Amino acid sequence: MSSNELVDLVDNNGLVVRTAIPRAEAEKLNGEDLHIPIIGCVILNSSGEVLVHERATGKRFEGCLDHVYGAILSGESPQAAATRECSEELGIKPEISTLVREGINAYNYYQYLFAVITNDQPQNFSKGEVAWAKYMRPDQLKAGHDTREYLFTHNFFEDLEAVLSHE
């Protein structure tokens, strides 16, 4: 998160009610009635593997495996934010990006969840955000969760399942 990032706030239906607010101020207002709009991207390759990354030291949920998430900048479309965040965090370019669902998530953000298809390999990823990144099969991720080999963010499997079951 950049200290000079400007974001909008939306209501419970995703309609913009305040524009161009500094992100730090918006975080204080994010809650039951006002929400920062964000994107989430579950990234798959043509073999059905999931591109995951470990959150870097010092980040919220450090050490957990995660998908790509990020705030939608003021005036930016969810689709444009998804493309930007995939590039910024993992150095990849989506070939196909499909909106799977939208609504308020467990953290009171208004989330647009995308299924992203690409065969790009993670490169030049954001060292401040990402410790490492790689493709893994969904069954490997589940096994890593069951054995506690990996830690995951709270909604990791919920978002993964939503994308995998989306037709």
C-alpha positions in Angstrom: 0.0 0.0 0.0 1.4 3.3 -1.0 0.8 6.2 1.4 -0.3 8.5 -1.5 -2.7 5.9 -3.0 -6.2 7.4 -3.6 -9.2 5.1 -3.4 -13.0 5.4 -3.4 -15.4 4.2 -0.8 -18.5 2.2 -1.8 -21.8 1.3 -0.1 -23.0 -2.3 0.5 -24.1 -2.5 -3.1 -20.7 -1.5 -4.6 -21.9 2.0 -5.5 -19.3 4.8 -5.1 -20.2 7.2 -2.3 -16.9 9.0 -1.7 -14.1 9.5 -4.2 -10.3 10.0 -4.1 -9.7 9.4 -0.4 -6.1 8.7 0.8 -5.8 5.0 1.4 -4.8 5.4 5.1 -7.9 7.5 5.8 -10.1 5.1 3.8 -8.9 2.2 5.9 -10.1 3.9 9.1 -13.6 4.3 7.5 -13.8 0.8 6.0 -16.5 -1.1 7.9 -20.1 -2.1 8.0 -21.5 0.7 5.8 -18.5 1.9 3.8 -16.0 -0.3 2.0 -12.8 0.0 0.1 -13.3 -1.8 -3.3 -10.6 -4.4 -3.9 -9.9 -7.1 -6.4 -8.9 -10.7 -5.8 -7.3 -12.8 -8.5 -7.1 -16.6 -8.4 -4.6 -17.3 -11.1 -4.6 -20.6 -13.0 -2.4 -21.9 -15.9 -3.6 -24.0 -18.7 -2.7 -27.2 -16.7 -5.1 -26.2 -13.9 -2.3 -25.3 -11.5 -2.8 -22.3 -9.1 -0.2 -19.5 -8.9 0.3 -18.8 -5.2 2.7 -16.6 -3.4 4.0 -16.4 0.2 3.3 -13.0 1.8 6.6 -11.2 2.6 7.9 -10.5 6.1 6.4 -7.4 7.5 3.1 -7.7 5.5 -0.2 -8.4 7.1 -0.5 -12.3 7.2 3.2 -12.6 6.6 4.3 -16.2 5.8 0.8 -17.2 4.5 0.1 -18.4 1.0 -2.2 -16.1 -0.9 -3.7 -15.1 -4.2 -3.3 -11.6 -5.7 -5.4 -9.0 -3.9 -5.2 -5.2 -4.1 -7.2 -2.0 -3.8 -8.9 -0.5 -6.8 -7.5 3.0 -7.3 -9.9 5.9 -7.5 -11.5 6.0 -11.0 -10.0 2.6 -12.0 -12.2 -0.3 -13.2 -12.0 -3.6 -11.4 -10.7 -5.3 -14.5 -7.9 -2.7 -14.9 -7.0 -3.1 -11.2 -6.8 -6.9 -11.6 -4.4 -6.5 -14.6 -2.3 -4.0 -12.7 -2.1 -6.0 -9.5 -1.1 -9.2 -11.3 1.7 -7.3 -13.0 2.8 -5.4 -9.8 2.8 -8.4 -7.5 3.9 -11.3 -9.7 5.1 -9.8 -13.0 2.4 -11.7 -15.0 -0.1 -10.6 -17.7 -3.5 -12.1 -17.6 -4.6 -13.8 -20.9 -8.2 -14.2 -19.7 -9.8 -12.6 -16.7 -13.3 -13.4 -15.8 -15.4 -11.9 -12.9 -16.6 -14.7 -10.7 -18.4 -12.8 -8.0 -18.5 -9.5 -6.1 -19.6 -8.4 -2.7 -18.5 -7.7 0.8 -15.8 -10.1 2.0 -14.8 -11.3 5.5 -12.7 -8.2 6.1 -15.5 -5.7 5.1 -13.8 -4.8 1.8 -16.0 -4.8 -1.4 -14.3 -7.5 -3.4 -14.4 -8.3 -7.1 -13.1 -11.9 -7.5 -11.5 -12.8 -10.8 -10.5 -16.1 -12.3 -7.3 -15.3 -14.2 -5.7 -17.6 -16.8 -2.1 -17.2 -17.9 0.9 -19.3 -18.6 3.3 -16.6 -17.6 5.9 -17.5 -15.0 6.1 -15.2 -11.9 9.0 -12.8 -12.4 10.2 -9.5 -11.1 7.6 -9.8 -8.4 7.3 -7.2 -5.7 9.9 -8.2 -3.0 8.2 -6.0 -0.4 5.0 -8.0 -1.0 6.0 -11.4 -2.1 8.6 -13.8 -0.6 8.3 -16.4 -3.4 5.7 -17.5 -5.9 5.0 -20.7 -7.9 2.3 -22.8 -9.5 0.9 -25.6 -7.4 -1.9 -28.2 -8.0 -5.0 -27.7 -6.0 -4.6 -31.1 -4.3 -1.0 -30.1 -3.2 -2.4 -26.9 -1.7 -5.1 -28.9 0.2 -2.5 -31.4 1.4 -0.2 -28.6 2.5 -3.1 -27.1 4.5 -4.0 -30.5 6.1 -0.5 -31.2 7.2 0.1 -27.6 8.2 3.1 -27.5 5.8 1.7 -24.1 4.6 -0.3 -21.4 6.3 -3.0 -19.7 4.2 -4.9 -16.4 4.4 -8.4 -16.7 5.8 -10.4 -16.7 2.6 -7.8 -18.5 0.4 -9.7 -21.8 -0.1 -13.1 -20.0 -0.3 -11.9 -17.9 -3.2 -10.1 -20.9 -4.8 -13.3 -23.0 -4.6 -15.4 -20.2 -6.1 -13.1 -19.9 -9.1 -12.7 -23.7 -9.6 -16.5 -24.3 -9.4 -17.3 -21.3 -11.7 -18.4 -22.3 -15.2 
